[in-house]
Amino acid sequence: MIIMVCYAVPATAAIAVYALRKTNSSIKGKTDYYLLNLLLLGASIFGFVDHLWNGELFLISEKPLMDLALGATITLTVFASWGIIVALEKAKATKPTIA
């Protein structure tokens, strides 16, 4: 029995990133990974609220693989967005200023 929890995929990723941030000294305290954590939490909260709003919070899914695929797509979109944000910020930081 699988329930409709496409929001569980980004929530699981958020927990994994949080654990990584707390245990890996090379990324500990880096704001890039804190931002990733916030984006993943936002995605999972959005999914949770959407399911709650539509009364589908704990319904049994007819297509569990589609729910997992949606959760994976949401999570990959968050990672891609995060990567673009980080790349743009690094490019902005290294851009020479003209006086």
Wavefront OBJ file of the C-alpha trace (Angstrom):
o trace
v 0.000 0.000 0.000
v 1.556 3.267 -1.148
v 0.068 6.646 -0.335
v 0.208 9.826 -2.399
v 3.318 11.437 -1.020
v 5.207 13.028 -3.900
v 6.245 15.644 -1.345
v 8.175 12.952 0.529
v 10.945 12.907 -2.101
v 12.024 16.554 -1.617
v 11.481 16.163 2.146
v 13.824 13.168 2.185
v 16.375 15.112 0.133
v 16.081 18.039 2.576
v 16.756 15.713 5.512
v 19.749 14.198 3.684
v 21.210 17.629 2.861
v 20.673 18.750 6.451
v 22.471 15.656 7.774
v 25.276 16.213 5.278
v 25.604 19.848 6.356
v 25.881 18.813 10.007
v 28.344 15.959 9.542
v 30.570 16.977 6.611
v 33.136 19.517 7.754
v 33.971 20.637 4.198
v 30.461 22.040 3.620
v 29.585 22.859 7.217
v 28.504 26.469 7.507
v 28.408 27.139 3.750
v 25.417 29.250 2.814
v 25.031 27.525 -0.575
v 23.954 24.295 1.104
v 21.778 26.166 3.588
v 19.973 27.693 0.597
v 19.567 24.234 -0.948
v 18.088 23.006 2.315
v 15.581 25.866 2.366
v 14.584 25.300 -1.267
v 13.999 21.584 -0.673
v 11.992 22.289 2.467
v 9.923 24.833 0.567
v 9.189 22.303 -2.178
v 8.102 19.646 0.302
v 5.953 22.098 2.300
v 4.330 23.286 -0.934
v 3.505 19.693 -1.896
v 2.155 18.943 1.566
v -0.074 22.031 1.561
v -1.269 21.288 -1.982
v -2.300 17.755 -1.021
v -3.900 18.992 2.183
v -5.809 21.709 0.301
v -7.176 19.177 -2.193
v -8.052 16.606 0.482
v -5.540 14.081 -0.871
v -3.074 14.048 1.965
v -3.132 10.327 2.757
v -5.069 8.838 -0.142
v -3.891 5.591 -1.644
v -2.401 6.341 -5.014
v -3.566 4.544 -8.119
v -0.229 5.271 -9.798
v 2.538 5.210 -7.172
v 5.336 5.335 -9.769
v 3.866 8.537 -11.199
v 3.881 10.075 -7.700
v 7.512 9.092 -7.192
v 8.386 10.435 -10.639
v 6.669 13.736 -9.792
v 8.564 13.941 -6.500
v 11.843 13.200 -8.275
v 11.069 15.829 -10.934
v 10.313 18.426 -8.251
v 13.538 17.561 -6.428
v 15.660 17.646 -9.591
v 14.112 21.001 -10.521
v 15.060 22.369 -7.104
v 18.637 21.098 -7.503
v 18.876 22.630 -10.994
v 17.483 25.961 -9.778
v 19.906 25.925 -6.863
v 22.812 25.212 -9.205
v 21.863 28.136 -11.425
v 21.512 30.467 -8.427
v 24.909 29.433 -7.031
v 26.591 29.762 -10.448
v 25.122 33.231 -10.988
v 26.197 34.365 -7.524
v 29.749 33.098 -8.082
v 29.917 34.794 -11.477
v 28.662 38.008 -9.928
v 31.263 37.783 -7.147
v 34.162 37.312 -9.591
v 33.058 39.974 -12.056
v 35.529 42.868 -12.051
v 34.059 46.234 -11.118
v 34.772 49.327 -13.155
v 35.515 52.413 -11.095
l 1 2 3 4 5 6 7 8 9 10 11 12 13 14 15 16 17 18 19 20 21 22 23 24 25 26 27 28 29 30 31 32 33 34 35 36 37 38 39 40 41 42 43 44 45 46 47 48 49 50 51 52 53 54 55 56 57 58 59 60 61 62 63 64 65 66 67 68 69 70 71 72 73 74 75 76 77 78 79 80 81 82 83 84 85 86 87 88 89 90 91 92 93 94 95 96 97 98 99
